Amino acid sequence: MKRNPRSYMGLAALLSLGLTACASSSPAPAAPAPMPVAGTQAAAPAGPAKAVIASPLGVNLDTVQAGRFDFGKMWTFEFPPMDYFRAEYGFTPDQAWFDHARLGALRLPNCSASFVSPNGLMMSNHHCAREALASVKKGSEDLSTDGLYAKTRAEERVVEDTYVDQLIEIVDVTDEVESKLGNVSDEDRAEKQEEVFGTITERLTKEKGGEAAGINVEVISLFAGGHYSAYVFKRYTNLKLITAPELQIGFYGGDPDNFTYPRYNLDYSFWRVYDERGQPVKSDKYFKLDDDGLKAGDPVFVVGNPGSTSRLQTVAELEFRRDVSDKGVLKFLENRMAVYKAYMDTHPRETQELDLIDKFFSASNSQKAYAGQLGGLADPVILTKRLRAQQAFQDSLSTPARVREFGGLIARLAEIQKEKTPLAAGFGSLLALSNEDFESSTLARAFLGFQSLNAMRAGGPEAGAAIRSRFRAIHSKPRELEQALLAARLQEFSDNYGNATPWVQQILKGKTAQDAAGDILTRTVLFDSATAIAAVEGGSLSPSDPAVAVITALLPTFGAFQTMLGETGPEEERISAKLGRARMEIYGTSMLPPDATFSLRVADGVVKGYPYNGTVAPAFSTFHGFYDRHYGFQTEYAADPSKSPWALPAKWTPPPAGLDLSTEMNFAFTADIIGGNSGSPVLDKELEVVGLVFDGNIESLPGDYIYLPERNRAVAVDIRGIVESLDKVYGMQGLVNELRTGEIMK
């Protein structure tokens, strides 16, 4: 499946894509407090509060303090910040305002979206529609290159196998969950929690109308387990795609411009949502078009589904990420990018056939994200701010009653990080072992084939059917690419564990990683898909097969890696949940939001540029800059204009008649967003849509664990730029009229 280029593969996902006989877990978030509590004093706490942070040149770390919004402004609809909005922006949204915002917002499987007409018209990003574009093409169409422009409802394209959710109700189930999990051991907690969530989901689904009525219930954990809500969704499965521009316009600037600003990008798509009777969904809870637009300093609000943040992790957990886990992930991604880049440079035709550009962009997107996060973790000012908040939180836990309930928890989390530190080599060597986007198909087959062998030995010929189904789905790669990917993995074994390690010697047999990979591919039955499937289906796959032998050799090391993570993960989750409850008890919920969980939030901010690269980024970019990028890079890419990330499609050159080049195209603003917010509407105080979130600046990447409004900028497509392009370039006057008047496109 193609990945959303705005998202990146998180550590938990990479860890889970290996040989999983044991459960794996990324470090679970814990909950430090964001601000000091007046009237509480205690001695300097033990554990992570004693961390030593080096002072950068010219910065006195003794003066660094935690900020009011270090832990973000992703407000939940359970605990709306009405008083804060009144104080900050001079208006008091009532419950009806929040209800309208909640019902107008939508969630795709991989993105956010919203209703923008009373007739089921839905707006999201272009990059959230790329799979849909590929699925709705007819014949020899290339909708990625040419775009889709359905000018009548009859031309809308049915999108199969997808859905969109509308959050229609929120039910507090905290007491019910805690009553069932209170005395459960760490080892049994995950299984019991899944059982409890399943019971709640089943009951509420039935109570609210059942699956036949499109009801889908999801239990959401907030404050690291301090609060539980059941989200009741209305799920719509009848979707049609109306329009999405050319990829070169929807991802203008390509990888070089990703996570940057100023941007010149029309990253939008429009869909229509139909009900079970095949009629456009009718609703008065949609976001009308604001034709007046924005100016610098205006307040704006993002309603969407931020994917995941780790802002409640302790300093020790962040240091573990900096020194061990994220460091390993970054190197892993850089290695895979190097393999794909080398192959793409010499095999342009195969690059297109194998869709390697998408895989490379996915890895590159993740690499940029991890590099930005690690850069922030290396910033002593950021860690000091987090340390000050943690010290204040520990001070607030110093009362006798709280010491009895919560004492020692932060210190214990620090101990767990030390226990995991010996696993450092695993984070650079054992990630994504069965993910064919990052792994040679041969080694991915070897992992699944090994599991199938064990399953059949334990349960007979019928056992392991699901594993064999995954096995059959693995696609073969060209020999040269296969060998490069396998060699990269073997080199990581050598680099991280050392050539003298017996199991590494057993795999390499005195050869270089490149030569060992070539030898394995020559002798294994798993390189060719036909012989591989025959061997597994017929039960003839031998443990002595060279590729399977690699798995056998590394299995004890991999098992120890997974076992340690499986053992520490549940304890981290339990501690995080207790600290989450402590934080709620001390600070409440209306002024401090929980970590993102791909659940609906509202984030506030103002339209604002920022200092960068020795100058100042303006609040808005326009079509003037868009064309400047196109013409400014023509000479550099004169030999092959198609390789320019800033080359414009034919529809755009020369500028179409009537196109106003002064129209605002993108804008920067201070709202708190992260991956998952892609496709979120940007709204004004009247809940009129003024923009569409699609990215953040490079300075926002540490936003996984801290929100810094002086640096962070969200980046959105201006609604004025969207309308201008639909009207003057793509001839979508019917859609423009629906956006402006609410009258359905004919």
Secondary structure as GFF3:
##gff-version 3
##sequence-region A 1 746
A	DSSP	alpha_helix	11	16	.	.	.	ID=ss1
A	DSSP	three_ten_helix	47	50	.	.	.	ID=ss2
A	DSSP	three_ten_helix	61	63	.	.	.	ID=ss3
A	DSSP	beta_strand	74	76	.	.	.	ID=ss4
A	DSSP	alpha_helix	82	89	.	.	.	ID=ss5
A	DSSP	alpha_helix	95	104	.	.	.	ID=ss6
A	DSSP	beta_strand	105	107	.	.	.	ID=ss7
A	DSSP	beta_strand	112	115	.	.	.	ID=ss8
A	DSSP	beta_strand	121	124	.	.	.	ID=ss9
A	DSSP	alpha_helix	130	136	.	.	.	ID=ss10
A	DSSP	alpha_helix	143	146	.	.	.	ID=ss11
A	DSSP	beta_strand	148	149	.	.	.	ID=ss12
A	DSSP	three_ten_helix	153	155	.	.	.	ID=ss13
A	DSSP	beta_strand	157	159	.	.	.	ID=ss14
A	DSSP	beta_strand	164	172	.	.	.	ID=ss15
A	DSSP	alpha_helix	174	181	.	.	.	ID=ss16
A	DSSP	alpha_helix	186	207	.	.	.	ID=ss17
A	DSSP	three_ten_helix	211	213	.	.	.	ID=ss18
A	DSSP	beta_strand	215	222	.	.	.	ID=ss19
A	DSSP	three_ten_helix	223	225	.	.	.	ID=ss20
A	DSSP	beta_strand	227	236	.	.	.	ID=ss21
A	DSSP	beta_strand	238	244	.	.	.	ID=ss22
A	DSSP	alpha_helix	247	250	.	.	.	ID=ss23
A	DSSP	alpha_helix	254	257	.	.	.	ID=ss24
A	DSSP	beta_strand	269	274	.	.	.	ID=ss25
A	DSSP	beta_strand	299	304	.	.	.	ID=ss26
A	DSSP	alpha_helix	315	320	.	.	.	ID=ss27
A	DSSP	pi_helix	321	325	.	.	.	ID=ss28
A	DSSP	alpha_helix	326	346	.	.	.	ID=ss29
A	DSSP	alpha_helix	348	353	.	.	.	ID=ss30
A	DSSP	alpha_helix	356	377	.	.	.	ID=ss31
A	DSSP	alpha_helix	380	396	.	.	.	ID=ss32
A	DSSP	alpha_helix	400	406	.	.	.	ID=ss33
A	DSSP	alpha_helix	409	420	.	.	.	ID=ss34
A	DSSP	three_ten_helix	421	423	.	.	.	ID=ss35
A	DSSP	alpha_helix	424	429	.	.	.	ID=ss36
A	DSSP	alpha_helix	441	459	.	.	.	ID=ss37
A	DSSP	alpha_helix	465	473	.	.	.	ID=ss38
A	DSSP	alpha_helix	479	497	.	.	.	ID=ss39
A	DSSP	alpha_helix	502	508	.	.	.	ID=ss40
A	DSSP	alpha_helix	513	523	.	.	.	ID=ss41
A	DSSP	alpha_helix	529	537	.	.	.	ID=ss42
A	DSSP	alpha_helix	546	587	.	.	.	ID=ss43
A	DSSP	beta_strand	601	606	.	.	.	ID=ss44
A	DSSP	beta_strand	610	612	.	.	.	ID=ss45
A	DSSP	beta_strand	615	617	.	.	.	ID=ss46
A	DSSP	beta_strand	620	622	.	.	.	ID=ss47
A	DSSP	alpha_helix	623	632	.	.	.	ID=ss48
A	DSSP	three_ten_helix	641	643	.	.	.	ID=ss49
A	DSSP	three_ten_helix	650	652	.	.	.	ID=ss50
A	DSSP	beta_strand	664	669	.	.	.	ID=ss51
A	DSSP	beta_strand	681	683	.	.	.	ID=ss52
A	DSSP	beta_strand	689	696	.	.	.	ID=ss53
A	DSSP	three_ten_helix	698	704	.	.	.	ID=ss54
A	DSSP	beta_strand	714	718	.	.	.	ID=ss55
A	DSSP	alpha_helix	719	728	.	.	.	ID=ss56
A	DSSP	alpha_helix	733	741	.	.	.	ID=ss57
###
